[in-house]
Amino acid sequence: MTAKVLLQFSKRGEMRFVSNLDLQRVFEQALRRASIPLRFSEGYHPRPRMSLGPALPLGIESECERFTIRLEQPLARDELVERLNTNLPEGLEVRGATSDWVVSGEDLALETYEIRLQGEADVFERAVRRLGERPLNLVRETPKGKQLEVALHRDLERVSNDGKRLIVTFRSGPGHSRIRDVLAAIEHPLDATPPPRVRKLAVQPVPSEPDEVLSAEASRVPEKST
């Protein structure tokens, strides 16, 4: 009997510079070394039945990446996680198996990121003020070369600042904001010198009551005074 397993993993340190394609190869090698009974596709060039979630921009760490695998036979979740972690390189760690909702690139979701900035003493205050502007529209070029205007102020749900980091939660999905939009808005893109240190903390489906899944420590994005 075949089984579908959903695994959550973290991506830290130097692994944040590994692309999704290379990451797929790393996991495929680890699964083989761990002797996980993978199910393969049919045809002349069978491939393991596995798929990663939406790709992160290079340079971003994450605590909540997910991927699915299909097994030829059931395997205890704890054993699967232990065997995989033994064969993964430093910076990758499978944190558990779950049957919860998994984000696809077509889903509307709430994503939460931690952003650490370097610069002047008021760098975080200026970033919070910028994210509180109304309207806050950005233009992004799509993979097909078209210009897409994103209303970041409509997607932002929470922004908090403790003087050492920003915690930002926003709606993502087709036609909505991405972490690159947030970084562009505060003028700290990933290719800045020095670059910001960004870590994805959580991703969840958009609920009927967003406050149920957001951190209690976060505060509502301030409205721009008129």
Order of alpha helices (4+ residues) and beta strands (2+ residues): beta-alpha-beta-beta-alpha-beta-beta-alpha-beta-beta-alpha-beta-beta-alpha-beta
